[in-house]
Each structure stands twice: as C-alpha cells, then as structure tokens.
Amino acid sequence: MEKAFTSFLSTLLLLHYVMATSAKTHTNITTDQLILLSLKSQIISDPSHFLDESWSRATPVCHWVGVTCGSRHHRVRSLNLSNKALTGRIPQDFGNLTFLVSLDLGRNNFFGKLPQEMAHLRRLKLLNLSFNNFKAEIPSWFGFLHRLQVLSLRNNSFTGSIPSTVSNISKLETLDLTYNSLEGQIPKEIGNLENISFLSLAGNKLIGYIPTSISNASMLEMLRLSRNFLQGNIPEWIGNLHNLNHLAIEHNQLAGSIPFSIFNISKLEVIAFTNNSLSGSLPTGLCNRLPLLKELHLSLNKLRGHMPTSLSNCSELQDLSLSVNQFDGPIHSEIGSLRNLQFLYLGFNHFTGIIPQEIGNLVNLAELDIYKNHITDSVPISIFNISSLQYFSLGKNHLKGSLPREIGNLTKLKVIDLSQNMFSGEIPKEISNLIELEELYLGNLTYLYLDLNPLNGMLPVSTGNLSTTLTKFYAANCKIKGRIPNEIGNLSNLLDIDFSGNNLAGLIPTSIGNLRNLQRLFLYDNKLTGFIGDNLCKLPRLGSIYLSQNYLSGSLPNCLGNITSLREILLGSNKLRSNIPASLWNLKDLKVLDLSSNNMGGFLPPQIGNLKAASQMDLSMNQFSNGIPKEIGGLQDLERLSLRHNKLQGSIPDSMGNMVSLEFLDLSQNNISGTIPKSFEKLQYLEYFNVSVNKLYGEIPSGGPFKNLSSQFFLFNEALCGSLRFSVSSCPTSSKHRSNRKRMLVLFLLLVFVPITFVLVWIRYRRGKRAPQQADSLSVVTRERISYFELLQATDALSESNLIGSGSFGSVYKGILRSGTAIAVKVFNLQLEAAFKSFDTECEVLRNLRHRNLMKVITSCSNLDFKALVLEYMPNGSLDK
C-alpha cells in the first residue's frame, strides 16, 4: 500500500514538472513571437509582402519563413531576413531573443542606431548587418558578444573610430567593416584577434600606419585595407603571414618599395597594391614561389625596371596590371605562356621593342592594353586570332605597317584604339560586317579609334555594315580620301563621328539625318562641298557641329535654331552666304559660335543679346553691316568676341563695358566711328583689344586694361589721341577748357579795368576837372531781386565745377537762374578786411559806369556773412567787341 502511494506521488510530481516545463516553454516562445511581431511593426516597407504573408499569430513562430528554432529549448535560434528589400528599424526589445545564435539582416534598408539591448544576445555567433543604412558609431558593446565568430557591418554609414573593445571578441574569425565612413587609426588591439582569418577595413577614411600588432594574426587569410588614407611603407612582417591568400592595400598613400618577402607567401592568390606611391623594382624571381597567384595589381605607382621573365611561372595568373608606372625594356615572349590570362594592362609605361607574337597564345585574353609606350614595328598577326578579345588598345606607340585583313577575326571586340601610330595603307574592308562574309561580323564593336594614322585610303561602303552598337567612330588625321559613304546612316547608335583632318570630298551625306543619337559631328579640315542642308535639323541631341575649313556654300539652314541641344557651332572658313537665320539667336544654351571667314551679310540684330551662355563668338571676315547692337552688352559670360573685317558702322556701344568676362575683343577693319567708351576701363580681364583701321576719334582711355595694351591695336583711325605710348598725338585742350580760358581772360580784364577806371574817375572827381554828370540811366533801372538761396541753386551751391576764376578779393562762378538766364556771380571773401570796402566800391563804380561791351549788373546780394555781385554771363567776351 505504502509502495503504491509512493509510486503515485512520484508520477504526480513528474506530471507537475512536465506541465510546468511546458508552461514555461510556452511562455518563452510566446515572448520570442512578440519580439518578432515588434520587429514586423517597425518595418515601414515590405515590397514583396514577405512578412505579411508568413508572419502571423495563426502560424507557430517556429514555422515562420526565415525563423529557425532550436530542438532542445524550442526558442528562436536563427533569423535570416537577408535580401528582402525591407525598410525599417530594429526594436529595442530585440535583445530579448537571448537564444539567438545567427542573425542575418544583410542587403535590406534597415536604418538608425543599433539598440543597446542587443548586447544581451550573448549566444550570437554570426551577425550580418551588411548592405543597410545603419548610422552612428560602431557600439562598444560588441565587445560583450564573446561567442561571435562572424561580424559583418560592410556597406553602411557607420562613423567614428573602430572601437578597441572589438578585440575582446576572442573567437572572431571574420571582421568586415568595408565601405563605411570610419575615421582615425586602426586600433593596435585588433592584433589580439588570434583567430581572425578575414579582416577587411577597406573603403573608409582610416589614417596612420598599418599596426605591427596585426603580425600576431597568424591565421589571417584575407587582409583588405584598400581605399583609405594609410601612410608609411608596406610592413616587412606581412611576409610572415604564411596563410594569406588575398592581400589588398590599394588606393592609399603608401610609399617605399615592395618587400620581397611578400612574394614568398606561397598561398597568395591576389596581390593588389594599385594607386599608391610605391617605387623600386620587382624581384627577378617574382613568381618563383607564387604558384597559385591569379591577380597581380601594381598599376598607378612609380615602379621601374624590367618586367621579370619569371612571370611565366605564375601559370594560374588571370589578371596582370602594370599600367601607369615607369617600367621599361621589352615585353618578354615568356608572357605567352600565361594561358589563363584574361586581362593584360601594360599602358602608360616605357616599354620598348616589339609586341611578341607569343601574345597570340593567350587564347582567353579579353582585354589588352599597351597604350602609350614606345613599341615599334608591326602588330603580329597572331593577336588577331584571339577571338575572345573585347578591348584592344595600342594607341600612342610607333607601330607601322598596314592593318591586316585578320582584324575581322575579332568578333567580340567592343573597343579598339589604334590611334596615333604610323599605320599606312587602306582600311581593310574586312573591318566591316560584310554580308557575304558572315564570319567577319563585328556585332559587339562599341568604339573604333583610327585617328592619327596615315591610312591614305577610302571609307568603304561596307562601313555602314559595322555593328549598330557602335557609338564612337574616330578616324581623324588619317589621310582618308573620297566621299563619306551614305551607308554611314545605318550606324543608328553613333554618338560621336570624328573624320576631321582628312581629304574627304563631296557632299555631307543626307543619311546623317538618320543618326538620331548623334551628339558630336567633327568633319572640319576636309574638302567637303555643297550645302549644309536641313538633315542636321533631324538630330535632336546634337551638341557640337564642327564643319570649319571646308568648301561648304549656300545659306545656313533656317531650322538650325530648332536644335535646342546645340552648344557649339563652328562653320568658319567656308563659302557660306546670306544672313544669319533669326532662329539661331534663340539658342540660349549656345557656348561657341564661329561663322568667321565666310561671305555672310546683313546686320546683327538686337536678339544677339539672347545668347547669354556664350563664351566665344567669332563673326570676323564677313560682310556684316550697320551698327553693333547695344544688347550685346548683356553677354556677361562672353570671353572672346571677334567682329574683325566687316562693314560695321556707328559707334561702339557703351553697354559693352558691362561684358565683364571679356578677354579678347577685336573690332578692327570696320567703319566704326565715335570714341572708345570710357566704360571699357572696367573690363579687368581684357588682354587683347584691337580697334585699328576704323574711324575712331577722341581720347584713348588710360585706366584698367588699357595700361597694358599695345599701340598697334589703335593704328589707322581718324583722330585718336592720348598717351604717347599708344603712338598717337596728345589730346588738344578741349573746347570746354578753351571756353574756360576765355572766361577767365574776360574776368581778368574786368578785374583790372574796373579798378583803373574807378581810380581815373575818382581823380577827376576830386580835382573838379569834370562837370557833374547827368543821372545815369542805370540808377533808375529797377534791379531784379535774387535771394541767397536762389544763387546757391543757380551755382550748384558754389560748386568748384562752376568756378570760372579767382581774384584778390573773391571768386567768380557761372550759374543759371530758374528763368534760364546765364549769370556770373562774383563772391567776395569776407575773411579779408579789404573785401568789405572792395564790395562797396565796386557797387558804386559799376552803378555809375557804362560801356557797350561791359557786362550788365543784374543785382547784388549782401548780408553780414555773404556779399556777391550778379552780372550777365558773357562767354568769349572782350572790350573790343
């Protein structure tokens, strides 16, 4: 009985434990569910409705998509929401998912700060928050996540420095902080991560030196420190990291030579030191111990010396980049043994000799760049058998010979640059997609550069059969003759055509109008004839027309102004006639207009002022007549203007002084008259100003840019005068100055004659030798009353500009009364004691004195502080007449 009771009690306790455990488990999984629903509530964008469809209370949380629960505790163990385009924040209670081991939110649009509560996720081994928009500093609490093995925060917007507490994560194997905005130095504590195998700090703003402590990370397999501002040398100790397979320190500010010990790390697959300031040479045995090397990036440095022949031992090499250095010597034939090579960049060096024919063995080569070296002789035929070639650049060398027919074998070619060599002969017809030769199809050709080669051939009709993907066709200065084939209109995706500097003749093909994507048309310096035609007006994206130095005739198309995308029109040195179409002045974005050396006529309309964006305008050597419109002064961005050798008349508009950007102005060889505006002294950038061979007169301004101008720019005018350095006569005294001198002479005679007359009269009166005279008619004349303030108004407050003379007791001013009467006002200096007596005496004398050639006294003005006589103003007066 007792035994049965004991058994029952044990069963009851076990049942209670199971129920309690079940209840506890239910509560905990419910907590996890609530936290995940909280995360869902923070999602503001779910374009694929990923969470809406799968995260529901009606479904057990462990069955939700992206959620994995542990079999032991039935708690959320893994959460993977990567690459779902979700936008939102991580909620603060997210740290209560304490059984979480793996969290992957990569490639979404999560933003904001990481909540501090995430420090409770002590079981985390993997944390991937890459490719989001998290901001603020990297939290120091990451140091509490001791079990973390993978931490990826790459491609976010984290700022500040790398926290040293990261070194507390002793089990960390992967630390990826690539492409953030981290600053400061690399913390030396990072070397304490003895288990680290992947360390990437690339794409930040880190400064200083590479810390020596990293040498302790002996397990390191990948070290990426590229695209920072690191300084100093590449440390020698890197050669001791024997497990390295990827070493990238490119795009920094490192200097010095490359430690040769690095080339002894036999596991290396990638070495990337591009864009530093590294110097020195490469070891002769560079590839003797690098059997696995696939990529060697050393471009954009200052490395010198020969290319090591041992490169042939890097049999796995796929990418060899040595461009933009100072390497010299030959390109060794051993390079032909690199059968896996896909990219070979040797451009911008000093390599000499020939291109080895063994390069033709590189059957997997996609890109070959030997641009700007000193390579001579011809291109080996074997290169044209590399059918995988997509990019082919041999420009700026000393290659010669003809282009072989085998060029048509490069069926995958997208870019070809053969410019600035010495190729001769005709362009092979095989370069085009001939219908009868399907194996020569160049369907992927994008760029074709043939310029500066003396090809001395013709453009074949089959040019029009080139790929419709061709966007740039450059064949400038190639001595090409004949006509431009009409079939060129088939190349519907062309953006640029440059056939300049050749001997092309005939008409511009009408099919040009089919090239609706064309942006730049360079046909200058040829022998083209005929009209320009309306076909150009069908090109809605055309930005630049260069047709100068041809034999084009007729008038400009009236529709030219309808191409609103035009920025440059250069039609100089042709045989064009008629007026400029009115529509042309509507091209408000036009930068350059050159119609020089034609036979165009008519007048320049006020609408020329519409070209506000213009920086250069050359209308010289034409037949334009009438005046220069004043509206031209509104072109304040214009830097160069030439109206030389036309038939322009009238004066130079004063408004041109507002063209503040002018550096070059040529108005020579016209019929312009008048004076040079004084306003031109404001043109501070003007360096060239030529008005020779006109009908200008008057003074040449001396201020501003005129201080540095040569005398030859003012020759052969009517009557220019000014400074002797302009080789012109001095300016004569102006009529105004002559008039002032006459006034002063009259005043002087008056001041001398009146006292003398006064003395003579007084003497005769005292001696009684003169009979009493009859009352003077002046004494009975009623004098006009003029106030002190009226005199101030009439003389502009006795301004010095109205001063016409000074005497012993005062000064004489010219003035005009409100009635229009011109007056002379003699103002006495009352600071002189004798002035009071002089005023009274002159009033008495002038009252009793008459002469038909003396000025009439109008009135006087007198008070305690001011005394003046007001007389009629007599210009050019004298006592003789």
Secondary structure as the mmCIF struct_conf table of DSSP 4:
data_model
#
loop_
_struct_conf.conf_type_id
_struct_conf.id
_struct_conf.beg_label_comp_id
_struct_conf.beg_label_asym_id
_struct_conf.beg_label_seq_id
_struct_conf.end_label_comp_id
_struct_conf.end_label_asym_id
_struct_conf.end_label_seq_id
HELX_RH_AL_P HELX_RH_AL_P1 GLU A 2 SER A 41
TURN_TY1_P TURN_TY1_P1 GLN A 42 GLN A 42
STRN STRN1 ILE A 43 SER A 45
TURN_TY1_P TURN_TY1_P2 PRO A 47 SER A 48
HELX_RH_AL_P HELX_RH_AL_P2 PHE A 50 SER A 54
TURN_TY1_P TURN_TY1_P3 ARG A 57 ALA A 58
BEND BEND1 THR A 59 THR A 59
HELX_RH_3T_P HELX_RH_3T_P1 VAL A 61 HIS A 63
BEND BEND2 TRP A 64 TRP A 64
TURN_TY1_P TURN_TY1_P4 VAL A 65 GLY A 66
STRN STRN2 VAL A 67 CYS A 69
TURN_TY1_P TURN_TY1_P5 SER A 71 HIS A 73
BEND BEND3 ARG A 75 ARG A 75
STRN STRN3 VAL A 76 ASN A 80
TURN_TY1_P TURN_TY1_P6 SER A 82 ASN A 83
BEND BEND4 LYS A 84 LYS A 84
STRN STRN4 THR A 87 GLY A 88
HELX_RH_3T_P HELX_RH_3T_P2 GLN A 92 ASN A 96
TURN_TY1_P TURN_TY1_P7 THR A 98 PHE A 99
STRN STRN5 SER A 102 ASP A 104
BEND BEND5 ARG A 107 ASN A 108
STRN STRN6 ASN A 109 GLY A 112
HELX_LH_PP_P HELX_LH_PP_P1 LYS A 113 PRO A 115
HELX_RH_3T_P HELX_RH_3T_P3 GLN A 116 HIS A 120
TURN_TY1_P TURN_TY1_P8 ARG A 122 ARG A 123
STRN STRN7 LEU A 126 ASN A 128
BEND BEND6 PHE A 131 ASN A 132
STRN STRN8 ASN A 133 PHE A 134
BEND BEND7 ALA A 136 ALA A 136
STRN STRN9 GLU A 137 GLU A 137
HELX_LH_PP_P HELX_LH_PP_P2 ILE A 138 PRO A 139
HELX_RH_3T_P HELX_RH_3T_P4 SER A 140 PHE A 144
TURN_TY1_P TURN_TY1_P9 HIS A 146 ARG A 147
STRN STRN10 VAL A 150 SER A 152
BEND BEND8 ASN A 155 ASN A 156
STRN STRN11 THR A 159 THR A 159
BEND BEND9 GLY A 160 GLY A 160
HELX_LH_PP_P HELX_LH_PP_P3 SER A 161 PRO A 163
HELX_RH_3T_P HELX_RH_3T_P5 SER A 164 ASN A 168
TURN_TY1_P TURN_TY1_P10 SER A 170 LYS A 171
STRN STRN12 THR A 174 ASP A 176
BEND BEND10 TYR A 179 ASN A 180
BEND BEND11 GLY A 184 GLY A 184
STRN STRN13 GLN A 185 GLN A 185
HELX_LH_PP_P HELX_LH_PP_P4 ILE A 186 PRO A 187
HELX_RH_3T_P HELX_RH_3T_P6 LYS A 188 ASN A 192
TURN_TY1_P TURN_TY1_P11 GLU A 194 ASN A 195
STRN STRN14 PHE A 198 SER A 200
BEND BEND12 GLY A 203 ASN A 204
STRN STRN15 ILE A 207 GLY A 208
HELX_LH_PP_P HELX_LH_PP_P5 TYR A 209 PRO A 211
HELX_RH_3T_P HELX_RH_3T_P7 THR A 212 ASN A 216
TURN_TY1_P TURN_TY1_P12 SER A 218 MET A 219
STRN STRN16 MET A 222 ARG A 224
BEND BEND13 ARG A 227 ASN A 228
STRN STRN17 PHE A 229 LEU A 230
BEND BEND14 GLY A 232 GLY A 232
STRN STRN18 ASN A 233 ASN A 233
HELX_LH_PP_P HELX_LH_PP_P6 ILE A 234 PRO A 235
HELX_RH_3T_P HELX_RH_3T_P8 GLU A 236 ASN A 240
TURN_TY1_P TURN_TY1_P13 HIS A 242 ASN A 243
BEND BEND15 ASN A 245 ASN A 245
STRN STRN19 HIS A 246 ALA A 248
BEND BEND16 HIS A 251 ASN A 252
STRN STRN20 ALA A 255 SER A 257
HELX_LH_PP_P HELX_LH_PP_P7 ILE A 258 PRO A 259
HELX_RH_3T_P HELX_RH_3T_P9 PHE A 260 ASN A 264
TURN_TY1_P TURN_TY1_P14 SER A 266 LYS A 267
STRN STRN21 VAL A 270 ALA A 272
BEND BEND17 ASN A 275 ASN A 276
STRN STRN22 SER A 277 SER A 279
BEND BEND18 GLY A 280 GLY A 280
TURN_TY1_P TURN_TY1_P15 THR A 284 ARG A 289
TURN_TY1_P TURN_TY1_P16 PRO A 291 LEU A 292
STRN STRN23 GLU A 295 HIS A 297
BEND BEND19 LEU A 300 ASN A 301
STRN STRN24 ARG A 304 GLY A 305
HELX_LH_PP_P HELX_LH_PP_P8 HIS A 306 PRO A 308
HELX_RH_3T_P HELX_RH_3T_P10 THR A 309 ASN A 313
TURN_TY1_P TURN_TY1_P17 SER A 315 GLU A 316
STRN STRN25 ASP A 319 SER A 321
BEND BEND20 VAL A 324 ASN A 325
STRN STRN26 GLN A 326 PRO A 330
HELX_RH_3T_P HELX_RH_3T_P11 SER A 333 SER A 337
TURN_TY1_P TURN_TY1_P18 ARG A 339 ASN A 340
STRN STRN27 PHE A 343 TYR A 345
BEND BEND21 PHE A 348 ASN A 349
STRN STRN28 HIS A 350 GLY A 353
HELX_RH_3T_P HELX_RH_3T_P12 GLN A 357 ASN A 361
TURN_TY1_P TURN_TY1_P19 VAL A 363 ASN A 364
STRN STRN29 GLU A 367 ASP A 369
BEND BEND22 LYS A 372 ASN A 373
STRN STRN30 HIS A 374 ASP A 377
HELX_LH_PP_P HELX_LH_PP_P9 SER A 378 PRO A 380
HELX_RH_3T_P HELX_RH_3T_P13 ILE A 381 ASN A 385
TURN_TY1_P TURN_TY1_P20 SER A 387 SER A 388
STRN STRN31 TYR A 391 SER A 393
BEND BEND23 LYS A 396 ASN A 397
STRN STRN32 HIS A 398 GLY A 401
HELX_LH_PP_P HELX_LH_PP_P10 SER A 402 PRO A 404
HELX_RH_3T_P HELX_RH_3T_P14 ARG A 405 ASN A 409
TURN_TY1_P TURN_TY1_P21 THR A 411 LYS A 412
STRN STRN33 VAL A 415 ASP A 417
BEND BEND24 GLN A 420 ASN A 421
STRN STRN34 MET A 422 PHE A 423
BEND BEND25 GLY A 425 GLY A 425
HELX_LH_PP_P HELX_LH_PP_P11 GLU A 426 PRO A 428
HELX_RH_3T_P HELX_RH_3T_P15 LYS A 429 ILE A 431
BEND BEND26 SER A 432 SER A 432
TURN_TY1_P TURN_TY1_P22 ILE A 435 GLU A 436
HELX_RH_3T_P HELX_RH_3T_P16 GLU A 438 LEU A 440
TURN_TY1_P TURN_TY1_P23 GLY A 443 ASN A 444
STRN STRN35 TYR A 447 TYR A 449
BEND BEND27 LEU A 452 LEU A 452
STRN STRN36 MET A 458 MET A 458
HELX_RH_3T_P HELX_RH_3T_P17 VAL A 461 ASN A 465
BEND BEND28 LEU A 466 LEU A 466
TURN_TY1_P TURN_TY1_P24 THR A 468 THR A 469
STRN STRN37 LYS A 472 TYR A 474
TURN_TY1_P TURN_TY1_P25 ALA A 476 ASN A 477
BEND BEND29 CYS A 478 CYS A 478
STRN STRN38 LYS A 481 GLY A 482
HELX_LH_PP_P HELX_LH_PP_P12 ARG A 483 PRO A 485
HELX_RH_3T_P HELX_RH_3T_P18 ASN A 486 ASN A 490
TURN_TY1_P TURN_TY1_P26 SER A 492 ASN A 493
STRN STRN39 ASP A 496 ASP A 498
BEND BEND30 GLY A 501 ASN A 502
STRN STRN40 ASN A 503 GLY A 506
HELX_LH_PP_P HELX_LH_PP_P13 LEU A 507 PRO A 509
HELX_RH_3T_P HELX_RH_3T_P19 THR A 510 ASN A 514
TURN_TY1_P TURN_TY1_P27 ARG A 516 ASN A 517
STRN STRN41 ARG A 520 PHE A 522
BEND BEND31 ASP A 525 ASN A 526
STRN STRN42 LYS A 527 GLY A 530
HELX_RH_3T_P HELX_RH_3T_P20 ASP A 534 LYS A 538
TURN_TY1_P TURN_TY1_P28 PRO A 540 ARG A 541
STRN STRN43 SER A 544 TYR A 546
BEND BEND32 GLN A 549 ASN A 550
STRN STRN44 TYR A 551 GLY A 554
HELX_RH_3T_P HELX_RH_3T_P21 ASN A 558 ASN A 562
TURN_TY1_P TURN_TY1_P29 THR A 564 SER A 565
STRN STRN45 GLU A 568 LEU A 570
BEND BEND33 SER A 573 ASN A 574
STRN STRN46 LYS A 575 LEU A 576
BEND BEND34 SER A 578 SER A 578
HELX_LH_PP_P HELX_LH_PP_P14 ASN A 579 PRO A 581
HELX_RH_3T_P HELX_RH_3T_P22 ALA A 582 ASN A 586
TURN_TY1_P TURN_TY1_P30 LYS A 588 ASP A 589
STRN STRN47 VAL A 592 ASP A 594
BEND BEND35 SER A 597 ASN A 598
BEND BEND36 GLY A 602 GLY A 602
STRN STRN48 PHE A 603 PHE A 603
HELX_RH_3T_P HELX_RH_3T_P23 PRO A 606 ASN A 610
TURN_TY1_P TURN_TY1_P31 LYS A 612 ALA A 613
BEND BEND37 SER A 615 SER A 615
STRN STRN49 GLN A 616 ASP A 618
BEND BEND38 MET A 621 ASN A 622
STRN STRN50 SER A 625 GLY A 627
HELX_LH_PP_P HELX_LH_PP_P15 ILE A 628 PRO A 629
HELX_RH_3T_P HELX_RH_3T_P24 LYS A 630 GLY A 634
TURN_TY1_P TURN_TY1_P32 GLN A 636 ASP A 637
STRN STRN51 ARG A 640 SER A 642
BEND BEND39 HIS A 645 ASN A 646
STRN STRN52 LYS A 647 GLN A 649
BEND BEND40 GLY A 650 GLY A 650
HELX_LH_PP_P HELX_LH_PP_P16 SER A 651 PRO A 653
HELX_RH_3T_P HELX_RH_3T_P25 ASP A 654 ASN A 658
TURN_TY1_P TURN_TY1_P33 VAL A 660 SER A 661
BEND BEND41 GLU A 663 GLU A 663
STRN STRN53 PHE A 664 ASP A 666
BEND BEND42 GLN A 669 ASN A 670
STRN STRN54 SER A 673 GLY A 674
HELX_RH_3T_P HELX_RH_3T_P26 LYS A 678 LYS A 682
TURN_TY1_P TURN_TY1_P34 GLN A 684 TYR A 685
STRN STRN55 TYR A 688 ASN A 690
BEND BEND43 VAL A 693 ASN A 694
STRN STRN56 LYS A 695 GLU A 699
HELX_LH_PP_P HELX_LH_PP_P17 ILE A 700 PRO A 701
BEND BEND44 GLY A 703 GLY A 703
HELX_RH_3T_P HELX_RH_3T_P27 GLY A 704 ASN A 708
HELX_RH_3T_P HELX_RH_3T_P28 SER A 711 PHE A 714
BEND BEND45 PHE A 716 PHE A 716
BEND BEND46 GLU A 718 GLU A 718
STRN STRN57 ALA A 719 CYS A 721
HELX_RH_3T_P HELX_RH_3T_P29 LEU A 724 PHE A 726
TURN_TY1_P TURN_TY1_P35 SER A 727 SER A 727
BEND BEND47 VAL A 728 VAL A 728
STRN STRN58 SER A 729 SER A 729
HELX_LH_PP_P HELX_LH_PP_P18 SER A 730 SER A 734
HELX_RH_AL_P HELX_RH_AL_P3 SER A 735 ARG A 767
TURN_TY1_P TURN_TY1_P36 GLY A 768 GLY A 768
BEND BEND48 ARG A 770 ARG A 770
HELX_LH_PP_P HELX_LH_PP_P19 ALA A 771 ASP A 776
HELX_RH_3T_P HELX_RH_3T_P30 SER A 777 VAL A 780
BEND BEND49 VAL A 781 VAL A 781
HELX_LH_PP_P HELX_LH_PP_P20 THR A 782 ARG A 785
HELX_RH_AL_P HELX_RH_AL_P4 TYR A 788 ALA A 794
TURN_TY1_P TURN_TY1_P37 THR A 795 LEU A 798
HELX_RH_3T_P HELX_RH_3T_P31 GLU A 800 ASN A 802
STRN STRN59 LEU A 803 SER A 806
BEND BEND50 SER A 808 PHE A 809
STRN STRN60 GLY A 810 ILE A 816
TURN_TY1_P TURN_TY1_P38 ARG A 818 SER A 819
BEND BEND51 GLY A 820 GLY A 820
STRN STRN61 ALA A 822 PHE A 828
TURN_TY1_P TURN_TY1_P39 LEU A 830 GLN A 831
BEND BEND52 LEU A 832 LEU A 832
HELX_RH_AL_P HELX_RH_AL_P5 GLU A 833 ASN A 848
TURN_TY1_P TURN_TY1_P40 ARG A 852 ASN A 853
BEND BEND53 LEU A 854 LEU A 854
HELX_LH_PP_P HELX_LH_PP_P21 MET A 855 LYS A 856
STRN STRN62 VAL A 857 SER A 862
BEND BEND54 LEU A 864 ASP A 865
STRN STRN63 LYS A 867 GLU A 872
TURN_TY1_P TURN_TY1_P41 PRO A 875 ASN A 876
BEND BEND55 LEU A 879 LEU A 879
#
